[in-house]
Amino acid sequence: MEVLIMIRYKRLILIGITALLLTAAAWGALWLYAARSHIPDGVYAGEVAVGGLPAEEAITLLSESWDQAEQRQVVVEGINGKQQTWQLQELGYRIKREEALAAIRKLSEGSLWERARYRYHFPKKLAAEEQWKQGTFRKVIKQEWAWMEAMKPADAVRKITPDDRVLYQPHNVGYKVDEEKLMEQVKQAVKAGSEAASPGKQEPAPIRLPLPFTKVMPAVTLQQLKAQGVERKIVSFSTQLGSSSAGRVHNVSVTARVLNDLELKPGEVFDYGKIVQAAEQEYGYREAPVILNGKLAPGVGGGICQVSSTLYHAALQAGLEIVERRNHSLPVSYIPRGQDATFAQGAINFRFKNTTGKHLVIRSRVENGALTVKLFGTIPENEHYEIESETVKLIDPPVKEITDPGAPIGSRRVIEQGKSGYKVETYRIHYRDGKAVKRELVSRDTYKGQPTVVQVGGSRPNKSSSSKSSEPLLEDGITAAD
């Protein structure tokens, strides 16, 4: 019995000693595990392998690697060959390292059990996020190449000199730096070269990129402007203002000013009514004689038909198609009969079509007592047109009798001498290489005669050419005097 008790007692002692030894061994192993200064194997911080390294060494390595990555040079070459160099961190790039470094430091923090458990669950991948401050990137790039974006696109310009030369000023191309594309290219280069920050690697090579930019073209380039075909002066025609009143000179001048530099596209129809309307709105017309029902009368806007007539003659000389035109009811002194073009607001307009196949520029000005209209464009240099007008019939002036009850019965006295009327034909002759190749009838015009006014004695009623009433026709002006 005593022997059995001793055996059991010895077993218990042996078990206790074994348990104590096992416990001590476990605690020893736990302490050794928790007290390790190395990072668990297979661990990466970002793209840098730190597994198996002492914690402090890993922290130093990571800090140096990430500093190196942030300080990597970026070399950008602009359009003029000028290079600019920055460090990535100057462009708003940084590696968010705080969490990864804190995770490594935590391996040696806390109780034995906490350290052991933390080490056991330590992640294989420590985050080291790349961050970009896009605002910083854009600001740096924009400041460096602000001069490029200051180069705004500018249209090519055509100038016609006082001596009628057609000159061209080239267009300017604008530039816009593509900051988004450059940032994306830098990001891709950083990503592709991220292994350069790993242990044992040399300092990463600079990132070299051409500056991405887009050309901003103007609306009108030099090639486009020249293609419009305004090559030279093709026609010039002048009419004299003579003894025109100040009001009439003003009316002619402001109308010519609005007309000046008007450009017609191929096939476009010129509308003189729009010129008159614009001149009236912008400058206003002044008092000057107009034609009212075939007679000169006081009014406002007198003289505007000298502009339309001068332009009409120039259009004929350029071989253009006349769409709408009518002669004055009275002959005018500043241009041959058959070559004038009247205007009556709301009734008679003057229109022609640009049939040159190219753009046509009208230049008009009043200078030294004359109105000059010039057309610039393109017609064959070996061709020109001449205008001929011939009076085919004289029209005897009608007689208008006015009864004077106080005069002797049967007496007749001319109180106003009449003027003959005319029937006129106008032709346009087309010349090529100095030879007439076509003679074209342009118009048949009638200018009414002015009546001879005869005073007749007696009580007879005045003779009238017509008993019908009609709306008054106002030509060569805007309004008649009351």
C-alpha positions in Angstrom: 0.0 0.0 0.0 2.7 2.4 1.0 4.6 1.4 -2.2 1.6 2.4 -4.3 1.3 5.7 -2.6 4.9 6.4 -3.2 4.6 5.6 -6.9 1.6 7.9 -7.3 3.4 10.6 -5.4 6.4 10.4 -7.6 4.2 10.5 -10.7 2.5 13.7 -9.5 5.8 15.2 -8.8 7.1 14.2 -12.3 3.9 15.6 -13.9 4.3 18.8 -12.0 7.9 19.2 -12.9 7.1 18.4 -16.6 4.3 20.9 -16.5 6.5 23.5 -15.0 9.2 22.8 -17.6 6.7 22.9 -20.4 5.2 26.2 -19.1 8.6 27.7 -18.7 9.6 26.5 -22.2 6.3 28.0 -23.6 6.9 31.3 -21.8 10.5 31.3 -22.9 9.5 30.6 -26.5 6.8 33.3 -26.3 9.3 35.7 -24.9 11.8 34.9 -27.6 9.1 35.3 -30.3 7.8 38.6 -28.9 11.3 40.0 -28.3 12.4 39.5 -31.8 13.7 42.8 -33.4 13.4 41.5 -36.9 10.3 42.0 -39.1 8.5 38.8 -40.0 9.7 37.2 -43.3 7.9 38.0 -46.6 6.7 41.5 -45.5 6.7 44.4 -48.0 6.2 48.0 -47.3 4.8 49.4 -50.6 7.2 47.9 -53.2 10.1 47.6 -50.7 10.9 44.2 -49.2 11.6 44.5 -45.5 10.9 41.0 -44.3 13.7 39.6 -42.0 15.3 43.0 -41.5 15.7 44.6 -38.0 12.9 47.0 -37.4 15.2 50.1 -37.0 17.1 49.1 -40.1 13.9 48.7 -42.0 12.6 52.1 -40.9 15.9 53.7 -42.0 15.8 51.8 -45.3 12.2 52.7 -46.0 12.7 56.4 -45.1 15.7 56.6 -47.4 14.0 54.7 -50.2 10.8 56.8 -50.0 12.8 60.1 -49.7 14.7 59.0 -52.8 11.5 58.3 -54.6 10.1 61.7 -53.7 13.3 63.4 -54.7 13.5 61.7 -58.1 14.0 64.2 -60.8 11.5 65.0 -63.5 12.9 66.7 -66.6 10.4 68.3 -69.0 11.4 69.7 -72.4 9.3 72.5 -73.9 8.8 73.5 -77.5 11.8 75.8 -77.6 14.2 73.1 -76.4 14.3 74.6 -72.9 14.4 72.0 -70.1 13.0 72.4 -66.6 13.8 70.0 -63.8 11.9 69.4 -60.6 11.8 66.8 -57.9 8.7 64.8 -57.7 7.9 66.3 -54.3 8.0 69.8 -55.8 5.2 68.6 -58.2 3.0 67.6 -55.3 4.1 63.9 -55.0 4.6 62.2 -51.7 4.5 58.7 -50.3 2.2 58.3 -47.3 4.5 56.4 -45.0 3.2 57.1 -41.5 1.0 54.0 -41.1 3.7 51.6 -42.4 6.4 53.0 -40.1 4.0 53.0 -37.1 3.2 49.4 -37.8 6.8 48.4 -37.7 7.5 50.4 -34.5 4.5 48.7 -32.8 6.3 45.3 -33.0 8.3 46.4 -29.9 5.4 48.0 -28.1 2.9 46.7 -25.5 2.9 43.6 -23.2 4.7 40.4 -24.1 1.4 38.8 -25.0 0.3 41.8 -27.1 3.6 41.9 -29.0 3.5 38.2 -29.7 -0.1 38.3 -30.9 0.6 41.5 -33.0 3.7 39.8 -34.5 1.7 36.7 -35.3 -1.0 38.7 -37.1 1.5 41.1 -38.8 0.4 41.8 -42.4 2.5 40.7 -45.4 1.8 44.1 -47.1 2.2 47.4 -45.4 0.4 50.3 -47.2 2.6 53.1 -48.6 0.2 55.0 -50.7 1.4 57.4 -53.4 -0.4 60.7 -53.1 -0.6 63.6 -55.6 -1.6 67.2 -54.9 -3.0 67.9 -58.3 -3.4 71.6 -57.5 0.3 71.9 -56.8 1.2 70.0 -60.0 -0.9 72.3 -62.1 0.3 75.5 -60.4 4.0 74.6 -60.9 3.5 73.6 -64.6 1.4 76.6 -65.4 3.8 79.1 -63.8 6.7 77.6 -65.8 5.0 77.7 -69.2 2.6 80.6 -68.7 4.3 82.3 -71.6 3.1 79.6 -73.9 -0.5 80.0 -72.9 -0.1 83.8 -73.2 0.4 83.2 -77.0 -3.2 83.4 -78.0 -4.3 82.4 -81.4 -4.7 85.4 -83.8 -6.4 85.3 -87.2 -4.4 86.1 -90.3 -5.2 89.6 -91.5 -5.5 91.0 -95.0 -4.6 94.7 -95.5 -5.2 96.9 -98.5 -2.7 99.7 -98.6 -3.5 103.3 -99.7 -1.7 102.5 -103.0 -4.0 99.5 -103.5 -1.5 96.7 -102.7 -3.0 93.6 -101.0 -0.8 92.5 -98.1 -1.2 89.6 -95.7 -0.2 89.3 -92.0 0.3 85.7 -91.0 -1.8 84.1 -88.3 -0.5 83.2 -84.9 -1.0 79.8 -83.3 -1.9 79.6 -79.7 -0.7 76.9 -77.3 -2.4 75.1 -74.4 -0.3 73.0 -72.0 -2.0 69.6 -71.4 -1.4 69.4 -67.7 -3.6 66.4 -67.2 -1.7 64.4 -69.8 1.7 65.4 -68.3 0.5 64.4 -64.9 -0.6 61.0 -66.2 2.7 60.5 -68.0 4.6 61.3 -64.8 2.4 58.9 -62.8 3.0 56.1 -65.3 6.8 56.7 -65.2 6.8 56.6 -61.4 4.8 53.4 -61.4 7.0 51.8 -64.1 10.2 52.7 -62.2 9.0 52.0 -58.6 11.3 49.1 -58.3 14.2 51.6 -58.4 13.5 52.4 -54.8 14.0 48.8 -53.6 17.0 47.8 -51.5 20.3 47.4 -53.4 19.2 49.5 -56.3 20.9 52.7 -57.4 19.3 56.1 -57.4 16.5 56.0 -60.0 17.2 57.7 -63.3 15.4 61.0 -64.0 12.0 60.9 -65.7 12.4 62.6 -69.0 9.3 63.8 -70.9 8.4 66.2 -73.7 5.9 68.8 -72.7 2.5 67.7 -74.0 0.6 70.6 -75.5 -2.1 71.2 -78.0 -2.0 73.9 -80.7 -4.9 76.2 -80.7 -5.5 77.3 -84.3 -7.1 80.6 -85.1 -10.4 80.8 -86.9 -8.7 82.1 -90.1 -5.2 80.9 -91.1 -3.0 82.6 -93.7 -3.7 79.7 -96.2 -7.5 80.1 -95.7 -7.4 83.8 -96.1 -5.3 83.7 -99.3 -7.6 81.0 -100.7 -10.4 83.5 -100.6 -8.8 85.0 -103.7 -8.6 88.7 -102.9 -5.5 89.1 -105.0 -5.5 92.6 -106.4 -7.6 95.6 -107.4 -9.7 94.6 -110.3 -11.8 97.8 -110.8 -11.7 101.5 -109.8 -14.3 104.1 -110.7 -14.8 107.7 -109.5 -17.6 110.3 -109.7 -17.3 114.0 -108.9 -19.2 115.7 -106.1 -18.9 119.0 -107.9 -20.8 121.8 -106.2 -22.7 119.5 -103.8 -24.0 121.1 -100.6 -22.5 120.2 -97.3 -25.5 118.1 -96.5 -25.1 116.1 -99.7 -21.4 115.6 -99.2 -22.1 114.3 -95.7 -24.7 111.9 -97.0 -22.4 110.5 -99.7 -19.5 110.3 -97.3 -21.2 108.4 -94.5 -22.8 106.0 -96.9 -19.3 105.3 -98.5 -17.9 104.9 -95.0 -20.4 102.1 -94.2 -19.8 100.5 -97.5 -16.1 100.6 -97.2 -14.4 97.2 -96.6 -17.6 95.2 -97.1 -16.7 91.7 -98.2 -18.9 89.4 -100.3 -18.5 85.7 -100.4 -18.8 83.8 -103.7 -22.4 83.8 -104.9 -23.4 86.4 -102.2 -25.9 89.1 -103.3 -25.1 92.7 -102.3 -28.1 94.7 -100.9 -27.7 98.4 -101.1 -30.8 99.0 -98.9 -29.0 97.5 -95.9 -26.1 99.9 -96.4 -28.5 102.9 -96.4 -30.2 101.6 -93.3 -26.9 101.1 -91.5 -25.6 104.5 -92.4 -28.9 106.2 -91.3 -28.8 104.4 -88.0 -25.1 105.0 -87.3 -24.5 108.5 -88.6 -27.9 110.0 -89.7 -28.6 111.7 -93.0 -28.8 115.5 -93.5 -30.9 117.8 -95.7 -30.1 117.7 -99.4 -32.2 117.8 -102.5 -34.0 114.6 -103.4 -36.1 113.5 -106.4 -39.8 113.5 -105.7 -42.1 112.3 -108.5 -39.5 113.1 -111.1 -38.6 116.5 -109.8 -35.9 117.9 -107.5 -37.3 118.7 -104.1 -36.0 119.5 -100.6 -35.5 116.5 -98.5 -33.2 114.4 -96.3 -30.6 111.9 -97.6 -30.0 113.5 -101.0 -26.9 112.1 -102.6 -27.2 108.5 -101.5 -27.7 107.4 -105.1 -24.3 108.7 -106.1 -22.9 105.9 -104.1 -25.2 103.3 -105.6 -24.5 104.6 -109.1 -20.7 104.7 -108.7 -20.8 101.1 -107.3 -23.1 100.0 -110.1 -20.6 101.2 -112.7 -17.8 99.4 -110.9 -19.9 96.2 -110.7 -20.5 96.4 -114.5 -16.7 96.9 -115.1 -16.0 93.8 -113.0 -18.4 91.7 -115.1 -20.7 91.0 -112.1 -24.3 89.9 -112.4 -26.8 92.7 -111.8 -29.8 91.3 -109.8 -31.8 94.5 -109.4 -31.3 98.0 -110.7 -33.3 100.9 -112.1 -32.3 104.3 -113.5 -33.3 107.6 -112.0 -36.4 109.2 -113.4 -34.2 112.2 -114.1 -30.7 112.2 -115.7 -28.0 112.9 -113.1 -24.9 115.0 -113.7 -22.2 112.9 -112.1 -22.5 109.8 -114.3 -23.4 109.1 -118.0 -27.0 108.3 -118.7 -27.7 104.6 -118.6 -25.0 104.0 -116.0 -26.8 105.2 -112.8 -28.7 103.2 -110.2 -31.4 104.9 -108.2 -32.7 103.9 -104.8 -36.2 104.4 -103.3 -36.7 103.1 -99.8 -39.2 100.3 -99.9 -39.7 100.5 -103.6 -36.4 100.4 -105.6 -33.2 98.7 -104.5 -29.8 98.0 -106.1 -28.5 94.5 -105.8 -25.8 92.6 -107.6 -24.2 89.1 -107.2 -20.6 88.2 -106.6 -20.0 85.9 -109.6 -16.2 86.0 -109.5 -16.0 82.6 -107.7 -13.9 84.2 -105.0 -14.3 86.7 -102.3 -14.9 90.3 -103.3 -13.9 93.4 -101.2 -15.4 96.8 -101.7 -13.4 99.9 -100.9 -15.1 103.3 -101.0 -14.2 106.8 -99.8 -14.7 110.4 -100.5 -11.5 112.4 -101.1 -10.6 115.6 -102.9 -14.2 116.2 -104.0 -14.7 112.8 -105.6 -16.3 109.5 -104.6 -14.1 106.5 -105.5 -15.2 102.8 -105.4 -12.7 100.1 -105.9 -13.3 96.3 -106.1 -10.6 93.8 -105.0 -10.7 90.2 -105.8 -9.9 87.9 -108.7 -10.6 88.0 -112.4 -8.3 86.8 -115.2 -5.6 89.5 -115.8 -6.0 89.2 -119.6 -9.7 90.2 -119.3 -11.5 93.5 -118.7 -14.9 95.1 -119.4 -15.9 98.4 -120.9 -19.2 100.2 -120.6 -20.9 102.1 -123.5 -24.2 104.0 -123.4 -25.9 105.5 -126.4 -29.0 107.6 -126.6 -31.3 106.0 -129.1 -34.2 108.4 -128.9 -34.9 111.9 -127.7 -38.3 112.4 -126.0 -39.9 115.8 -126.6 -40.8 117.5 -123.3 -44.6 117.4 -122.7 -46.5 120.6 -122.3 -48.3 121.5 -119.2 -50.9 124.3 -119.4 -51.8 126.4 -116.4 -54.9 128.6 -116.6 -54.6 132.2 -115.4 -58.1 133.7 -115.3 -56.5 137.2 -115.1 -54.7 136.8 -118.3 -56.3 137.6 -121.7 -58.3 134.9 -123.2 -56.2 133.0 -125.8 -52.9 134.3 -124.5 -50.0 131.8 -124.0 -46.8 132.4 -122.1 -44.0 129.9 -121.3 -43.2 130.3 -117.6 -40.9 127.2 -117.4 -38.9 125.7 -120.2 -39.1 121.9 -120.5 -36.3 119.4 -121.0 -36.2 116.5 -123.4 -36.3 113.0 -122.2 -34.1 110.1 -123.4 -34.2 106.5 -124.3 -30.8 105.0 -123.6 -29.2 101.6 -124.3 -26.2 100.5 -122.3 -23.8 97.8 -123.4 -21.0 95.9 -121.6 -18.2 94.8 -123.9 -16.0 91.9 -122.7 -12.4 92.0 -123.8 -9.9 89.1 -123.7 -6.3 89.6 -124.7 -7.2 93.0 -126.0 -10.0 91.7 -128.3 -13.7 92.2 -127.9 -15.3 88.7 -127.4 -18.8 89.7 -126.3 -21.1 92.7 -126.5 -23.9 92.4 -124.0 -27.0 94.7 -123.7 -27.2 95.6 -120.0 -30.3 97.9 -120.0 -32.7 100.0 -121.9 -33.5 103.1 -119.8 -36.1 105.9 -120.1 -35.6 109.3 -118.6 -38.8 111.3 -118.7 -38.8 114.7 -120.2 -39.5 117.7 -118.0 -42.7 119.5 -119.1 -42.8 123.0 -120.6 -45.1 124.9 -118.4 -47.3 127.3 -120.3 -49.6 129.9 -118.8 -52.9 130.2 -120.7 -55.3 133.0 -120.3 -59.0 132.3 -119.7 -61.0 130.1 -117.4 -60.3 126.7 -119.0 -59.5 123.9 -116.5 -55.8 123.0 -116.3 -54.8 120.1 -118.5 -53.5 117.1 -116.5 -51.7 114.2 -118.1 -53.6 111.8 -115.9 -56.6 111.9 -113.6 -55.3 108.9 -111.7 -53.6 109.5 -108.3 -50.5 107.6 -107.4 -48.2 107.2 -104.4 -45.4 109.7 -104.5 -42.0 108.2 -105.5 -39.1 109.5 -103.5 -35.7 108.8 -105.1 -32.1 109.6 -104.0 -33.1 110.3 -100.4 -34.9 109.1 -97.3 -37.6 111.7 -96.7 -39.0 114.7 -98.5 -39.5 118.1 -96.8 -43.1 118.8 -95.6 
